[in-house]
Amino acid sequence: MASFQSIAGQGLGSSGLDGLNGLKAAAARDPKASIRETARQFEALFMQEVMKSMRASTLSSGMLDNSATQLGTEMLDTQFAGKMSGLPGGLSEAIQKQLARQMGAQDLTPENVRKASQTTLAQALPALATKGIPSHVQGFIQQHDAAAKAASAASGIPASFMVAQAAHESGWGRREIVGADGSKSHNVFGIKATPGWTGKTVDVRTTEVINGQAVKVTAKFRAYGSYDEAFRDYARLISGNARYAKVVAQAQDGNAAGFARGLQQAGYATDPAYATKLAAVIATTQRVQRTLA
């Protein structure tokens, strides 16, 4: 999805000169109606971006994808966005109320309505984007945002992908790997201690899917001195291993679905639904991270 600032900045430009002239005419007849129409247009624009983001995180084979199906999908999304906009209790109603509070009757010119709408939308979208997302989820993303961005700069893997994988592996920090004495391992990625690992380790009972069956096993996992160290090690593991070369390429292209699918195919996890779950977590993470910019 585009950033909140860019969505707000698009404003009525998406409807072109005809749309602005129409708004001027409406404002002359009924200033309040121009506010309603402006708010509805912004809501429709936002809904289109939401649907685009959802489709980008959806796993697909690509066998039937072509320019015609893509065009058809975009047209369908536009129709859906239009039908879902302007409904009672929706975003446009919230924008409309905010505009009414911000602007006096003497300010209801099309240009002022447009400018005020952009400001109101930029303020409203972050709260709307995180609506329904639990506080511990938002807290986890904020906590690891800096470490992920530092690791991203070194590896080219998007910070949102790394935070999402850490979230999925650790249950948003609620299932973090700990030692027998309760000490933190800071291993939020579930990385096992391979024979070449010379750092600290912790033994943990975990569930593996073997021959289609969930089996409890005891495995050694890496332990780190900090979360920053964990993110750096994860970035080195993924970007420096030929096994994950295609995964990194997908990540650097911003392909969340391809990244998740590639990790599963490369054997990062044994859960057959791993890719689908991870893609969904990436979408949630990106929603929250955009509000931190």
C-alpha positions as a Markdown table, in Angstrom:
| # | Residue | x | y | z |
|---|---|---|---|---|
| 1 | Met | 0.0 | 0.0 | 0.0 |
| 2 | Ala | 1.2 | 3.5 | -0.6 |
| 3 | Ser | 2.3 | 5.6 | 2.4 |
| 4 | Phe | -0.3 | 7.5 | 4.3 |
| 5 | Gln | 1.3 | 10.8 | 3.2 |
| 6 | Ser | 1.2 | 9.9 | -0.5 |
| 7 | Ile | -2.5 | 8.8 | -0.2 |
| 8 | Ala | -3.4 | 12.0 | 1.4 |
| 9 | Gly | -1.3 | 13.9 | -1.1 |
| 10 | Gln | -3.1 | 12.4 | -4.1 |
| 11 | Gly | -6.3 | 14.1 | -3.0 |
| 12 | Leu | -8.7 | 15.0 | -5.6 |
| 13 | Gly | -6.1 | 14.8 | -8.3 |
| 14 | Ser | -7.2 | 11.2 | -8.9 |
| 15 | Ser | -10.5 | 12.5 | -10.3 |
| 16 | Gly | -8.8 | 15.0 | -12.6 |
| 17 | Leu | -9.9 | 18.5 | -13.7 |
| 18 | Asp | -13.4 | 17.4 | -14.3 |
| 19 | Gly | -13.7 | 16.1 | -10.7 |
| 20 | Leu | -12.4 | 19.5 | -9.4 |
| 21 | Asn | -14.8 | 21.5 | -11.6 |
| 22 | Gly | -17.6 | 19.3 | -10.4 |
| 23 | Leu | -16.6 | 19.9 | -6.8 |
| 24 | Lys | -16.6 | 23.7 | -7.4 |
| 25 | Ala | -20.1 | 23.5 | -8.9 |
| 26 | Ala | -21.3 | 21.5 | -5.9 |
| 27 | Ala | -19.7 | 23.9 | -3.5 |
| 28 | Ala | -21.5 | 26.8 | -5.0 |
| 29 | Arg | -24.8 | 25.0 | -4.6 |
| 30 | Asp | -24.2 | 23.2 | -1.3 |
| 31 | Pro | -20.9 | 23.7 | 0.6 |
| 32 | Lys | -21.7 | 20.8 | 2.9 |
| 33 | Ala | -22.3 | 18.5 | 0.0 |
| 34 | Ser | -18.8 | 19.3 | -1.3 |
| 35 | Ile | -17.3 | 18.1 | 2.0 |
| 36 | Arg | -19.3 | 14.8 | 1.8 |
| 37 | Glu | -18.1 | 14.2 | -1.7 |
| 38 | Thr | -14.5 | 15.0 | -0.9 |
| 39 | Ala | -14.6 | 12.7 | 2.1 |
| 40 | Arg | -16.1 | 9.9 | 0.0 |
| 41 | Gln | -13.4 | 10.3 | -2.7 |
| 42 | Phe | -10.7 | 10.0 | -0.2 |
| 43 | Glu | -12.3 | 6.9 | 1.4 |
| 44 | Ala | -12.6 | 5.2 | -2.0 |
| 45 | Leu | -8.9 | 5.9 | -2.7 |
| 46 | Phe | -7.9 | 4.4 | 0.7 |
| 47 | Met | -10.1 | 1.3 | 0.1 |
| 48 | Gln | -8.4 | 0.7 | -3.3 |
| 49 | Glu | -5.0 | 0.9 | -1.6 |
| 50 | Val | -6.1 | -1.6 | 1.1 |
| 51 | Met | -7.4 | -4.1 | -1.5 |
| 52 | Lys | -4.2 | -3.7 | -3.5 |
| 53 | Ser | -2.1 | -4.4 | -0.4 |
| 54 | Met | -4.2 | -7.5 | 0.4 |
| 55 | Arg | -3.8 | -8.9 | -3.1 |
| 56 | Ala | -0.1 | -8.3 | -2.9 |
| 57 | Ser | 0.1 | -10.6 | 0.2 |
| 58 | Thr | -2.0 | -13.3 | -1.4 |
| 59 | Leu | -0.2 | -16.5 | -2.5 |
| 60 | Ser | -1.0 | -17.4 | -6.1 |
| 61 | Ser | 0.5 | -19.7 | -8.7 |
| 62 | Gly | 0.6 | -17.1 | -11.4 |
| 63 | Met | -0.4 | -19.7 | -14.0 |
| 64 | Leu | -3.5 | -17.7 | -15.2 |
| 65 | Asp | -2.1 | -14.2 | -14.5 |
| 66 | Asn | -1.7 | -11.8 | -17.4 |
| 67 | Ser | -2.2 | -8.2 | -18.3 |
| 68 | Ala | -5.9 | -8.8 | -19.0 |
| 69 | Thr | -6.6 | -10.5 | -15.7 |
| 70 | Gln | -4.7 | -7.8 | -13.9 |
| 71 | Leu | -6.7 | -5.1 | -15.5 |
| 72 | Gly | -9.9 | -6.9 | -14.7 |
| 73 | Thr | -8.9 | -7.3 | -11.1 |
| 74 | Glu | -8.0 | -3.6 | -10.8 |
| 75 | Met | -11.4 | -2.6 | -12.3 |
| 76 | Leu | -13.2 | -4.9 | -9.9 |
| 77 | Asp | -11.3 | -3.5 | -6.9 |
| 78 | Thr | -12.2 | 0.0 | -8.0 |
| 79 | Gln | -15.9 | -1.0 | -8.2 |
| 80 | Phe | -15.8 | -2.6 | -4.8 |
| 81 | Ala | -14.0 | 0.4 | -3.3 |
| 82 | Gly | -16.7 | 2.7 | -4.7 |
| 83 | Lys | -19.5 | 0.5 | -3.2 |
| 84 | Met | -17.8 | 0.3 | 0.2 |
| 85 | Ser | -17.3 | 4.1 | 0.4 |
| 86 | Gly | -19.7 | 6.6 | 1.9 |
| 87 | Leu | -21.4 | 4.0 | 4.1 |
| 88 | Pro | -22.7 | 5.1 | 7.6 |
| 89 | Gly | -20.0 | 4.8 | 10.2 |
| 90 | Gly | -17.2 | 4.6 | 7.6 |
| 91 | Leu | -14.0 | 6.6 | 7.1 |
| 92 | Ser | -15.7 | 9.2 | 5.0 |
| 93 | Glu | -18.1 | 10.0 | 7.8 |
| 94 | Ala | -15.2 | 10.5 | 10.2 |
| 95 | Ile | -13.4 | 12.8 | 7.7 |
| 96 | Gln | -16.6 | 14.7 | 7.1 |
| 97 | Lys | -17.1 | 15.3 | 10.8 |
| 98 | Gln | -13.5 | 16.3 | 11.3 |
| 99 | Leu | -13.7 | 18.8 | 8.4 |
| 100 | Ala | -16.9 | 20.3 | 9.8 |
| 101 | Arg | -15.1 | 21.0 | 13.1 |
| 102 | Gln | -12.0 | 22.4 | 11.4 |
| 103 | Met | -13.6 | 24.6 | 8.9 |
| 104 | Gly | -16.1 | 27.5 | 9.3 |
| 105 | Ala | -18.8 | 28.2 | 6.8 |
| 106 | Gln | -16.7 | 31.0 | 5.3 |
| 107 | Asp | -14.0 | 28.5 | 4.5 |
| 108 | Leu | -16.0 | 26.1 | 2.4 |
| 109 | Thr | -14.3 | 26.8 | -1.0 |
| 110 | Pro | -13.3 | 23.7 | -3.0 |
| 111 | Glu | -9.6 | 24.5 | -2.6 |
| 112 | Asn | -9.9 | 24.9 | 1.2 |
| 113 | Val | -12.0 | 21.7 | 1.4 |
| 114 | Arg | -9.3 | 19.8 | -0.5 |
| 115 | Lys | -6.4 | 21.1 | 1.6 |
| 116 | Ala | -8.2 | 20.4 | 4.9 |
| 117 | Ser | -9.2 | 16.9 | 3.6 |
| 118 | Gln | -5.6 | 16.0 | 3.0 |
| 119 | Thr | -4.6 | 17.1 | 6.5 |
| 120 | Thr | -7.5 | 15.2 | 8.1 |
| 121 | Leu | -6.9 | 12.1 | 6.1 |
| 122 | Ala | -3.2 | 12.1 | 7.0 |
| 123 | Gln | -4.2 | 12.2 | 10.6 |
| 124 | Ala | -7.0 | 9.6 | 10.4 |
| 125 | Leu | -5.3 | 6.9 | 8.3 |
| 126 | Pro | -2.6 | 5.8 | 10.9 |
| 127 | Ala | -5.3 | 5.2 | 13.5 |
| 128 | Leu | -7.5 | 3.4 | 11.1 |
| 129 | Ala | -4.6 | 1.2 | 9.8 |
| 130 | Thr | -3.9 | -0.1 | 13.3 |
| 131 | Lys | -7.6 | -0.4 | 14.4 |
| 132 | Gly | -8.3 | -3.9 | 15.7 |
| 133 | Ile | -4.6 | -4.8 | 16.0 |
| 134 | Pro | -3.8 | -5.8 | 19.6 |
| 135 | Ser | -1.4 | -3.5 | 21.6 |
| 136 | His | 1.1 | -6.3 | 22.2 |
| 137 | Val | 1.4 | -6.8 | 18.4 |
| 138 | Gln | 2.0 | -3.1 | 17.8 |
| 139 | Gly | 4.4 | -3.1 | 20.7 |
| 140 | Phe | 6.4 | -5.9 | 19.3 |
| 141 | Ile | 6.7 | -4.2 | 15.9 |
| 142 | Gln | 7.8 | -0.9 | 17.5 |
| 143 | Gln | 10.3 | -2.7 | 19.7 |
| 144 | His | 12.1 | -4.4 | 16.9 |
| 145 | Asp | 11.7 | -1.7 | 14.2 |
| 146 | Ala | 15.2 | -0.2 | 14.6 |
| 147 | Ala | 17.0 | -3.6 | 14.8 |
| 148 | Ala | 15.2 | -4.8 | 11.6 |
| 149 | Lys | 16.0 | -1.6 | 9.7 |
| 150 | Ala | 19.7 | -1.9 | 10.6 |
| 151 | Ala | 19.7 | -5.6 | 9.4 |
| 152 | Ser | 17.8 | -4.6 | 6.3 |
| 153 | Ala | 20.4 | -2.0 | 5.3 |
| 154 | Ala | 23.1 | -4.7 | 5.5 |
| 155 | Ser | 21.1 | -7.5 | 3.7 |
| 156 | Gly | 18.6 | -5.8 | 1.4 |
| 157 | Ile | 15.8 | -7.8 | 3.1 |
| 158 | Pro | 12.8 | -5.5 | 3.9 |
| 159 | Ala | 12.6 | -4.7 | 7.6 |
| 160 | Ser | 8.9 | -5.6 | 7.6 |
| 161 | Phe | 9.7 | -9.1 | 6.3 |
| 162 | Met | 12.2 | -9.7 | 9.1 |
| 163 | Val | 10.0 | -8.3 | 11.9 |
| 164 | Ala | 7.1 | -10.4 | 10.6 |
| 165 | Gln | 9.1 | -13.6 | 10.6 |
| 166 | Ala | 10.3 | -12.9 | 14.1 |
| 167 | Ala | 6.7 | -12.2 | 15.2 |
| 168 | His | 5.5 | -15.5 | 13.6 |
| 169 | Glu | 8.3 | -17.6 | 15.1 |
| 170 | Ser | 7.9 | -16.1 | 18.6 |
| 171 | Gly | 4.2 | -15.6 | 18.7 |
| 172 | Trp | 4.6 | -11.8 | 18.8 |
| 173 | Gly | 7.2 | -12.3 | 21.6 |
| 174 | Arg | 5.0 | -14.4 | 23.8 |
| 175 | Arg | 6.7 | -17.7 | 22.9 |
| 176 | Glu | 10.3 | -16.5 | 22.9 |
| 177 | Ile | 12.9 | -19.3 | 23.4 |
| 178 | Val | 14.2 | -19.3 | 27.0 |
| 179 | Gly | 16.8 | -21.4 | 28.8 |
| 180 | Ala | 16.1 | -23.9 | 31.5 |
| 181 | Asp | 16.8 | -21.2 | 34.1 |
| 182 | Gly | 14.4 | -18.8 | 32.4 |
| 183 | Ser | 17.1 | -16.6 | 30.8 |
| 184 | Lys | 16.3 | -15.0 | 27.5 |
| 185 | Ser | 17.9 | -16.3 | 24.4 |
| 186 | His | 16.8 | -13.3 | 22.3 |
| 187 | Asn | 16.2 | -15.9 | 19.5 |
| 188 | Val | 13.0 | -14.6 | 18.0 |
| 189 | Phe | 13.6 | -16.4 | 14.7 |
| 190 | Gly | 13.7 | -19.9 | 16.0 |
| 191 | Ile | 17.2 | -20.5 | 14.5 |
| 192 | Lys | 18.6 | -23.8 | 15.5 |
| 193 | Ala | 22.3 | -24.3 | 16.5 |
| 194 | Thr | 23.8 | -26.0 | 13.5 |
| 195 | Pro | 27.2 | -27.9 | 13.8 |
| 196 | Gly | 29.1 | -24.8 | 12.8 |
| 197 | Trp | 27.6 | -22.6 | 15.5 |
| 198 | Thr | 30.1 | -21.7 | 18.2 |
| 199 | Gly | 27.9 | -19.4 | 20.4 |
| 200 | Lys | 25.7 | -20.2 | 23.3 |
| 201 | Thr | 22.7 | -22.6 | 22.9 |
| 202 | Val | 19.5 | -23.5 | 24.7 |
| 203 | Asp | 17.8 | -26.9 | 24.6 |
| 204 | Val | 14.0 | -26.6 | 23.9 |
| 205 | Arg | 11.1 | -29.0 | 23.4 |
| 206 | Thr | 9.5 | -28.1 | 20.1 |
| 207 | Thr | 7.1 | -29.5 | 17.6 |
| 208 | Glu | 8.2 | -30.7 | 14.2 |
| 209 | Val | 6.1 | -32.0 | 11.3 |
| 210 | Ile | 7.6 | -35.3 | 10.3 |
| 211 | Asn | 5.9 | -37.4 | 7.6 |
| 212 | Gly | 2.8 | -35.3 | 8.0 |
| 213 | Gln | 2.7 | -35.9 | 11.8 |
| 214 | Ala | 3.3 | -33.4 | 14.6 |
| 215 | Val | 6.1 | -34.8 | 16.8 |
| 216 | Lys | 7.7 | -33.4 | 20.0 |
| 217 | Val | 11.5 | -33.3 | 19.9 |
| 218 | Thr | 14.3 | -31.7 | 21.8 |
| 219 | Ala | 16.5 | -29.4 | 19.8 |
| 220 | Lys | 19.4 | -27.0 | 20.3 |
| 221 | Phe | 18.7 | -23.3 | 19.4 |
| 222 | Arg | 21.1 | -20.4 | 19.2 |
| 223 | Ala | 21.2 | -17.9 | 22.1 |
| 224 | Tyr | 22.2 | -14.2 | 21.6 |
| 225 | Gly | 23.2 | -11.4 | 23.8 |
| 226 | Ser | 20.6 | -9.0 | 22.4 |
| 227 | Tyr | 17.8 | -8.7 | 19.8 |
| 228 | Asp | 20.1 | -6.6 | 17.6 |
| 229 | Glu | 22.5 | -9.5 | 17.5 |
| 230 | Ala | 19.6 | -11.9 | 16.6 |
| 231 | Phe | 18.5 | -9.8 | 13.7 |
| 232 | Arg | 22.0 | -9.4 | 12.4 |
| 233 | Asp | 22.6 | -13.2 | 12.6 |
| 234 | Tyr | 19.3 | -13.9 | 10.8 |
| 235 | Ala | 20.2 | -11.5 | 8.0 |
| 236 | Arg | 23.6 | -13.2 | 7.6 |
| 237 | Leu | 22.0 | -16.6 | 7.6 |
| 238 | Ile | 19.5 | -15.8 | 4.9 |
| 239 | Ser | 21.6 | -13.5 | 2.7 |
| 240 | Gly | 24.8 | -15.5 | 2.9 |
| 241 | Asn | 23.4 | -19.0 | 2.2 |
| 242 | Ala | 23.0 | -20.2 | -1.4 |
| 243 | Arg | 20.0 | -22.2 | -0.2 |
| 244 | Tyr | 18.1 | -19.0 | 0.3 |
| 245 | Ala | 19.3 | -17.1 | -2.8 |
| 246 | Lys | 15.9 | -17.1 | -4.5 |
| 247 | Val | 14.3 | -16.1 | -1.2 |
| 248 | Val | 16.5 | -13.0 | -0.9 |
| 249 | Ala | 15.8 | -12.1 | -4.5 |
| 250 | Gln | 12.1 | -12.2 | -3.8 |
| 251 | Ala | 12.5 | -10.2 | -0.7 |
| 252 | Gln | 14.6 | -7.5 | -2.4 |
| 253 | Asp | 11.8 | -7.2 | -5.0 |
| 254 | Gly | 9.3 | -6.6 | -2.2 |
| 255 | Asn | 7.4 | -9.8 | -3.0 |
| 256 | Ala | 6.0 | -10.8 | 0.4 |
| 257 | Ala | 4.2 | -13.9 | -0.9 |
| 258 | Gly | 7.2 | -15.1 | -2.9 |
| 259 | Phe | 9.5 | -14.5 | 0.1 |
| 260 | Ala | 7.2 | -16.6 | 2.4 |
| 261 | Arg | 6.7 | -19.3 | -0.2 |
| 262 | Gly | 10.5 | -19.5 | -0.9 |
| 263 | Leu | 11.3 | -19.9 | 2.8 |
| 264 | Gln | 8.9 | -22.8 | 3.1 |
| 265 | Gln | 10.3 | -24.4 | -0.1 |
| 266 | Ala | 13.9 | -24.0 | 1.2 |
| 267 | Gly | 13.0 | -25.9 | 4.3 |
| 268 | Tyr | 13.1 | -23.1 | 6.9 |
| 269 | Ala | 10.1 | -24.6 | 8.6 |
| 270 | Thr | 8.3 | -27.9 | 8.5 |
| 271 | Asp | 4.8 | -26.5 | 8.9 |
| 272 | Pro | 3.0 | -27.0 | 5.5 |
| 273 | Ala | 1.0 | -23.8 | 6.0 |
| 274 | Tyr | 4.0 | -21.8 | 7.0 |
| 275 | Ala | 4.0 | -19.6 | 3.8 |
| 276 | Thr | 0.4 | -18.6 | 4.1 |
| 277 | Lys | 0.7 | -17.8 | 7.8 |
| 278 | Leu | 3.9 | -15.7 | 7.3 |
| 279 | Ala | 2.4 | -13.7 | 4.4 |
| 280 | Ala | -0.5 | -12.7 | 6.6 |
| 281 | Val | 1.8 | -11.6 | 9.4 |
| 282 | Ile | 3.8 | -9.6 | 6.9 |
| 283 | Ala | 0.7 | -7.7 | 5.9 |
| 284 | Thr | -0.1 | -6.9 | 9.5 |
| 285 | Thr | 3.4 | -5.8 | 10.2 |
| 286 | Gln | 3.5 | -3.5 | 7.1 |
| 287 | Arg | 0.2 | -1.9 | 8.2 |
| 288 | Val | 1.7 | -0.9 | 11.6 |
| 289 | Gln | 5.2 | 0.0 | 10.3 |
| 290 | Arg | 3.7 | 2.6 | 7.9 |
| 291 | Thr | 2.4 | 4.5 | 10.8 |
| 292 | Leu | 5.9 | 4.7 | 12.3 |
| 293 | Ala | 7.4 | 6.6 | 9.4 |
